[in-house]
């Protein structure tokens, strides 16, 4: 799986940056699954349009996003481009 290094937060985060190690914002309906380092399910649910969800857990976090084109991802409050890790509109990556 591709991975993202969780970097130290910047001293001036964006005003609308979500909290938590990992966050998702759905532009339209999408589906999210997050598992922690032990493989335990941290989050698995459908997101409604404009819904924002933050997730924390024991790193690395394994992430699967259905409807990747409809989902914004933030790692440590910074936008993360899931385009390169998306295939057939499903994104799979790990946050370390």
C-alpha positions in Angstrom: 0.0 0.0 0.0 1.2 3.6 -0.6 1.8 5.4 2.6 1.8 8.9 4.0 4.3 10.0 6.7 2.3 11.9 9.3 4.4 15.1 9.6 4.4 17.5 12.4 1.6 20.0 12.3 2.5 23.4 11.0 2.4 26.4 13.3 -0.4 28.0 11.3 -3.0 25.3 10.3 -5.8 26.3 7.9 -8.8 27.8 9.7 -11.1 25.0 8.5 -8.6 22.2 9.0 -10.2 19.2 10.9 -8.7 17.8 14.0 -7.4 14.3 14.5 -4.6 12.4 12.7 -6.9 11.7 9.7 -10.1 13.3 8.6 -12.5 12.9 5.7 -15.0 15.3 4.1 -17.6 14.0 1.7 -18.5 16.3 -1.2 -21.3 13.7 -2.0 -22.1 10.3 -0.5 -19.0 8.1 0.0 -17.8 5.2 2.1 -14.9 5.0 4.5 -13.0 2.2 6.2 -10.1 2.7 8.6 -8.2 0.0 10.4 -5.5 0.5 13.1 -2.0 -1.1 13.4 -3.6 -4.3 15.0 -6.1 -4.5 12.1 -9.0 -3.5 14.4 -11.8 -1.6 12.7 -11.6 2.1 13.8 -14.3 3.4 11.4 -16.5 1.9 8.7 -19.5 3.9 7.5 -21.1 5.8 4.8 -20.7 9.6 4.8 -23.4 11.9 3.8 -22.8 14.9 1.5 -20.8 17.6 3.4 -20.2 15.4 6.4 -16.8 15.7 8.2 -15.4 12.8 10.2 -12.1 12.8 12.2 -10.2 9.6 13.1 -7.3 8.8 15.4 -5.8 5.4 16.3 -2.6 3.4 16.6 -0.5 4.1 13.6 -0.2 2.9 10.9 -3.8 3.4 9.8 -5.0 1.5 6.8 -7.6 3.4 4.8 -10.0 2.4 2.1 -12.3 5.0 0.5 -15.2 4.2 -1.9 -16.2 7.1 -4.2 -12.7 8.6 -3.9 -13.7 11.4 -6.3 -16.3 12.6 -3.8 -14.0 12.6 -0.7 -11.5 15.0 0.6 -8.8 13.6 2.9 -6.7 15.5 5.5 -3.6 14.1 7.2 -2.6 16.0 10.3 -4.9 18.9 9.2 -3.3 19.2 5.7 -5.1 18.2 2.5 -3.9 14.9 1.0 -4.3 14.1 -2.7 -5.8 10.6 -3.0 -5.7 10.7 -6.8 -2.4 8.8 -7.1 -3.6 6.1 -4.7 -7.1 5.7 -6.3 -8.0 3.0 -8.8 -11.5 2.6 -10.2 -12.6 5.3 -7.8 -11.4 3.4 -4.7 -8.5 4.8 -2.8 -6.3 2.6 -0.6 -3.4 4.0 1.5 -1.7 3.9 4.8 -1.0 6.7 7.3 2.2 6.2 9.3 
